[in-house]
Amino acid sequence: ATLNRIFSAKPKLARA
Amino acid sequence: WGDDGHYAVCKIAQGYFEEETVVAVKKLLPEYAGGELAAVCSWPDDIKKLPQWRWTGALHFADTPDFKCNYEYSRDCPKDVCVTGAIFNYTNQLLSASENSHSIVHYNLTEALMFLSHYMGDIHQPLHEGFLGDLGGNRVKVNWYSQETNLHRVWDDMIIDSARETYYNSSLSIMIQSLQAKLKYGWSNDVPSWKSCPLNQKACPNPYASESIDLACKYAYTNATVGTTLGDYYFLSRLPVVEKRLAQDGIRLA
């Protein structure tokens, strides 16, 4: 479950 | 764990990867792994004695003070240099890449994946949270049937080896299939709680360490003082503990 949580983490929107 | 234990944990975990994890792990694995995470889960053990990797040796354990049957991060993981600190560290390294691809620091994510997978294995082996004074059972000389060994090796290897010989036709893959079947049927109600982490944490190794020192005191050290010959009684009563730890381990790693 740890690797699934890590790799499903959505990329943060690049700060404007 | 020994090689077979780490192989089993990572093989079980592979069966629970979500699609994004399958893609990410395949990208990160070294060529020689042939697409199999299980092929590289012992790599941290293979390198820990090399001069340039000697610093990683302490990351396989947490140092519980003698006869304390509980776990405290602040007491047992000085300067974050222990198995729980390592799990947090390599989780954050992998997260830093997947959450923000413009991350300034470029970690070696292949190493981070192999270290995280290995340490998630070790933290579930009760004697990897064993007492500092006897080096997690390494200094407790015992006989495993007629073989001279030490208590740490009994839990890393001997119980798994004896199970494989006795019940699984000497085949590790048959043993793994049996654990996978138990996860589907016997432990299916436990799997959701094993998977979850409180407070939306990505990784939560501290409770795993608490479970391990509890099991070390209740099962590993009990009736296993220096010079004891461990046989059927110890093997048959401890095998269920080892099998459940390996299965739980695979779920939590995935």
Interface residues (C-beta under 8 A of the other chain):
Chain A: A1 T2 L3 N4 R5 I6 F7 S8 A9 K10 P11 K12 A14
Chain B: A13 Y16 F17 E18 E20 T21 V23 A24 V25 T91 L94 L95 S98 E99 N100 S101 H102 L116 S117 M120 W194 K195 S196 C197 K202 A203 I251 R252 L253 A254
